[in-house]
Amino acid sequence: MTTEHAAQIMALVRSGKLRNIGGRPVIVPEPRQPVADHHRSYAVKLALAFAATYLIWGSTYLAIRYAVETIPPLVAAGVRHTIAGTVLLAWAWARGYRPKREHWIAGLAVGGFYFLGGHGSLHWAEQHVGSGLAALLIATEPMFIVVLAWALGQQKISRISALGLGLGVVGVALLVGAELTMKGSSLLGLLAVLAGSLSWSAGVVFSPKVKLPEDAVARTAVPSICGAIMLLIAAGAAGEFHTVHLASISLKSALGLVYLIVFGSIIAFTAYTWLLQQCPPALVATHTYANPVVAVLLGWLLAGEPVSLRLVLASVAILGAIVLIRRGERTTAHPAPVAVAEASCSMTECA
């Protein structure tokens, strides 16, 4: 063995590439990244993204309840959408999006339905109703969308969808019926949530008719900023700014608002838009079934919200109604079911 060969062997030993296996020196090749590792990494990303849409969006209802405990509801919603919308618009800008005048006009119209009417009423209502109850009532969005699209001649209602609508009415009646015999603002809170669900649904039906940005992130950012402006104007008109005192805002409310902005709006929405690029929309829309269940369980575990037999029966009825409506939409050949698919972007998603 020459001196040069000996030096090469010593270099291999020091690098760890030459090992003694079975009594013989063997050169160990460089490890290669297995194809399975790539698939495993992709599967983990999918799991985390679905967990974000299922769990985070389900938890935002409780976060809203905490936020509005010491922060006026319209102020909370306005600040929430101002920050989230600005971050999302900056993200879209970095991707090359540039807003046009027609985008802002469309954003004002859609933002009024989504954020002023939808989220504004939801934030106000959660001062008076439980987070789980609010989540179940928000789950009526697909029902409102089907009825509105039918009233505008955009689609027909199949027998299965009609059955789903009837079952959904039963579920809502179970939730609201108990409040009809009680005095106070709880009934007004329930009606406000339903009004917000109707407003959001109208935005879903109306949004394809206006020129919103094609960029997925900007499509949420522009209406969010426009809605935030309207929410802050409404808060000023309602005198809410006079009641805001930083010293009186609890840590729970502040953390609730931060959670809504960072997790509900930015992280979960990022996961949602990524999932839409990776999976069929119908699969992504399954979070519609999970969110109310998560909200009810978290409200019970963390906020002591009661889970009565009436609530359980109403949950089964409303979730069953969503299943029937989505199945009924697949039986119709009219292209309008796309609007119902968009309903999967619920009131907590684009927050």
C-alpha positions in Angstrom: 0.0 0.0 0.0 1.4 3.3 -1.0 1.6 6.4 1.2 -1.1 8.1 -1.0 -3.5 5.1 -0.6 -2.9 5.1 3.2 -3.7 8.8 3.4 -7.0 8.3 1.4 -8.1 5.5 3.8 -7.4 7.7 6.8 -9.4 10.5 5.3 -12.3 8.1 4.7 -12.1 6.8 8.3 -12.1 10.4 9.7 -15.1 11.3 7.6 -17.1 8.3 8.7 -17.5 7.0 5.2 -15.2 4.0 5.9 -16.6 1.6 8.5 -15.6 -1.9 9.7 -18.5 -4.1 8.8 -18.2 -7.9 9.3 -14.4 -7.5 9.8 -13.9 -5.8 6.5 -13.5 -2.1 5.7 -16.5 -0.9 3.7 -17.1 2.5 2.1 -20.6 3.7 3.2 -22.3 5.7 0.4 -23.8 9.1 1.1 -27.4 8.7 2.4 -30.1 9.6 0.0 -33.4 11.1 0.9 -35.9 8.3 0.4 -39.0 9.0 -1.7 -41.1 7.9 1.3 -39.7 10.7 3.4 -41.1 13.2 0.8 -44.6 11.6 1.0 -44.4 11.5 4.7 -43.5 15.2 4.9 -46.4 16.0 2.6 -48.8 13.9 4.6 -47.7 15.8 7.8 -48.4 19.1 6.1 -51.8 18.0 5.0 -52.6 16.8 8.5 -51.5 20.1 10.1 -53.4 22.1 7.6 -56.6 20.2 8.2 -56.1 20.4 11.9 -55.8 24.2 11.5 -59.1 24.5 9.6 -60.9 22.0 12.0 -59.6 23.1 15.4 -58.5 26.7 15.0 -61.6 27.9 13.2 -63.7 25.9 15.7 -62.0 27.7 18.5 -62.5 31.2 17.2 -66.0 31.4 18.5 -64.7 31.0 22.1 -62.0 33.6 21.3 -64.6 36.0 20.2 -66.5 35.5 23.4 -63.4 36.3 25.4 -62.5 39.3 23.3 -65.9 41.0 23.6 -65.9 40.6 27.4 -64.0 43.9 27.9 -63.6 45.2 24.3 -66.7 46.7 22.6 -67.8 44.2 19.9 -67.6 46.5 16.8 -64.2 47.9 18.0 -62.9 44.4 18.5 -64.1 43.3 15.0 -62.8 46.4 13.4 -59.4 46.2 14.9 -59.3 42.5 14.1 -60.0 42.9 10.4 -57.8 46.0 10.1 -54.7 44.2 11.2 -55.5 40.9 9.6 -56.5 42.5 6.3 -53.4 44.7 6.2 -51.1 41.6 6.8 -52.9 39.6 4.1 -52.8 42.6 1.6 -49.0 42.9 2.3 -48.6 39.2 1.6 -50.6 39.5 -1.7 -48.6 42.6 -2.6 -45.3 40.7 -2.1 -46.7 38.0 -4.4 -47.2 40.6 -7.1 -50.8 41.7 -6.6 -51.7 45.3 -7.2 -55.2 46.5 -6.2 -57.4 48.2 -8.8 -60.2 50.7 -8.3 -62.8 48.1 -9.3 -61.4 45.8 -6.6 -62.0 48.3 -3.9 -65.5 49.0 -5.1 -66.3 45.3 -5.1 -64.6 45.0 -1.7 -66.9 47.6 -0.2 -69.9 45.7 -1.3 -68.7 42.3 -0.3 -67.1 43.6 2.9 -70.4 45.1 3.9 -72.1 41.7 3.7 -69.3 39.6 5.1 -67.7 41.7 7.9 -70.0 44.6 8.8 -73.2 42.5 8.7 -71.8 39.1 9.3 -69.0 39.5 11.8 -70.3 42.7 13.3 -73.5 41.0 14.4 -71.6 37.8 15.5 -69.3 39.8 17.8 -72.2 41.7 19.2 -74.3 38.6 19.8 -71.5 36.7 21.6 -72.0 39.2 24.5 -75.3 37.4 25.1 -75.1 33.9 23.7 -72.7 31.0 24.2 -69.9 30.4 21.7 -71.1 26.8 20.9 -74.6 28.0 20.3 -73.4 30.8 18.0 -71.3 28.3 16.1 -74.3 26.0 15.5 -76.4 28.9 14.2 -73.6 30.0 11.9 -73.7 26.5 10.4 -77.0 27.5 8.8 -75.0 29.4 6.1 -75.4 26.7 3.4 -79.1 26.7 4.0 -79.4 30.4 3.5 -77.2 30.2 0.4 -79.4 27.6 -1.2 -82.5 29.5 -0.6 -81.0 32.8 -1.8 -79.6 31.2 -4.9 -83.0 29.6 -5.6 -84.8 32.9 -5.1 -82.5 34.6 -7.6 -83.0 31.8 -10.1 -79.4 30.7 -9.9 -80.2 27.1 -9.1 -82.9 24.6 -8.3 -83.5 22.9 -5.0 -83.4 19.1 -5.2 -85.5 16.9 -3.1 -82.5 15.9 -0.9 -81.6 19.6 -0.4 -85.2 20.4 0.5 -85.1 17.6 3.1 -81.9 19.1 4.4 -83.5 22.6 4.6 -86.4 21.1 6.6 -84.1 19.3 9.0 -82.1 22.5 9.4 -85.2 24.5 10.3 -86.0 21.9 13.0 -82.5 22.3 14.4 -82.8 26.1 14.5 -86.2 25.8 16.1 -84.8 23.6 18.8 -82.2 26.3 19.6 -84.4 29.3 19.4 -87.6 27.8 20.8 -86.3 27.7 24.3 -85.5 31.4 24.3 -89.0 32.4 23.2 -90.3 31.9 26.7 -87.5 33.8 28.3 -87.0 37.5 28.7 -83.7 39.3 28.2 -81.3 39.9 25.3 -80.4 36.2 24.8 -83.1 35.8 22.1 -81.9 39.0 20.5 -78.4 37.5 20.4 -79.6 34.4 18.7 -81.5 36.4 16.1 -78.4 38.6 15.6 -76.3 35.5 14.8 -78.9 34.3 12.3 -79.0 37.8 10.7 -75.2 37.6 10.5 -75.4 34.2 8.9 -77.9 35.5 6.4 -75.7 38.6 5.6 -72.7 36.4 5.0 -74.7 34.1 2.8 -75.9 37.0 0.7 -72.2 38.0 0.3 -71.4 34.5 -1.0 -74.2 34.7 -3.5 -73.4 38.3 -4.5 -69.5 38.0 -4.7 -69.3 36.2 -8.1 -71.2 39.1 -9.7 -68.5 41.7 -8.8 -64.8 42.0 -9.8 -62.9 40.9 -6.7 -59.2 40.1 -7.1 -58.3 36.8 -8.7 -55.4 36.4 -6.2 -56.8 34.1 -3.4 -55.2 36.1 -0.6 -56.1 39.5 -2.0 -59.7 38.2 -2.5 -60.0 38.1 1.3 -57.7 41.0 2.1 -59.5 43.7 0.2 -63.0 43.0 1.5 -61.6 42.5 5.0 -60.0 46.0 4.9 -63.1 47.6 3.5 -65.3 45.8 6.1 -62.9 46.9 8.8 -63.4 50.6 7.8 -67.1 50.2 7.9 -67.0 48.4 11.3 -64.9 51.2 12.8 -67.3 53.8 11.4 -70.2 51.9 12.9 -68.3 51.6 16.2 -67.9 55.4 16.2 -71.5 56.0 15.4 -72.5 53.6 18.2 -70.3 55.5 20.7 -68.1 52.5 21.4 -64.9 54.4 21.3 -66.0 56.4 24.3 -66.3 53.2 26.3 -62.8 51.9 25.4 -60.3 52.2 28.2 -57.1 50.3 27.9 -56.8 49.8 31.6 -60.2 48.1 31.7 -59.3 45.6 28.9 -58.6 42.2 30.5 -55.7 40.0 29.6 -58.2 37.3 28.5 -59.8 39.7 26.0 -56.5 41.0 24.7 -55.2 37.4 24.2 -58.5 36.5 22.6 -58.2 39.3 20.0 -54.6 38.4 19.3 -55.6 34.8 18.8 -58.3 35.8 16.3 -55.9 37.8 14.3 -52.8 35.5 14.3 -54.4 32.1 14.3 -57.9 32.6 13.1 -57.1 34.9 10.2 -53.5 34.5 9.2 -52.4 30.9 10.1 -55.7 29.1 9.5 -56.5 31.1 6.4 -53.0 30.3 5.0 -53.7 26.6 5.6 -57.1 26.9 4.0 -55.8 28.5 0.8 -53.0 25.9 0.6 -55.5 23.0 1.0 -57.7 24.3 -1.8 -54.7 24.0 -4.1 -54.0 20.4 -2.9 -57.3 18.8 -2.3 -60.8 18.7 -3.8 -63.0 21.6 -2.4 -65.6 19.1 -1.1 -62.9 17.5 1.1 -61.7 20.9 2.3 -65.3 21.9 3.1 -65.6 19.0 5.7 -64.4 21.6 8.3 -68.0 22.9 8.1 -69.0 19.8 10.1 -66.2 19.9 12.5 -66.1 23.6 13.5 -69.5 23.6 15.4 -68.6 20.4 17.2 -65.2 21.9 18.3 -66.9 25.1 19.4 -69.5 23.3 21.5 -66.9 21.1 23.2 -64.5 24.0 23.9 -67.3 26.2 25.2 -68.3 23.3 27.6 -64.7 22.5 28.7 -63.2 26.0 29.0 -66.2 28.4 29.5 -68.6 26.1 31.4 -71.3 26.5 28.7 -74.1 23.9 29.2 -74.5 21.0 26.8 -78.2 20.1 27.1 -80.1 17.3 25.3 -81.8 20.1 23.2 -78.4 21.3 22.1 -77.2 17.8 21.1 -80.4 17.2 19.1 -80.1 20.6 17.4 -76.5 19.8 16.6 -77.4 16.5 15.0 -80.2 18.2 13.0 -78.1 21.1 11.7 -75.1 19.0 10.8 -77.3 16.4 9.2 -79.0 19.2 7.2 -75.5 20.4 5.9 -74.7 16.8 4.8 -78.1 16.5 2.9 -77.7 19.9 1.3 -74.2 19.2 0.0 -75.3 15.8 -1.3 -78.3 17.4 -2.9 -76.2 20.0 -4.7 -74.2 17.2 -6.3 -77.3 15.8 -7.9 -78.1 19.0 -9.7 -76.4 19.8 -13.0 -76.7 23.6 -12.6 -73.3 25.3 -12.1 -74.7 27.3 -9.2 -73.5 24.8 -6.6 -70.1 26.5 -6.8 -71.7 29.2 -4.7 -72.5 26.7 -2.0 -69.0 25.4 -2.2 -67.8 28.9 -1.4 -69.9 28.8 1.7 -67.3 26.6 3.2 -65.4 29.8 3.7 -67.4 30.5 6.8 -67.6 33.6 9.0 -64.6 32.6 11.1 -62.4 31.6 8.2 -61.9 35.0 6.6 -61.8 36.8 9.9 
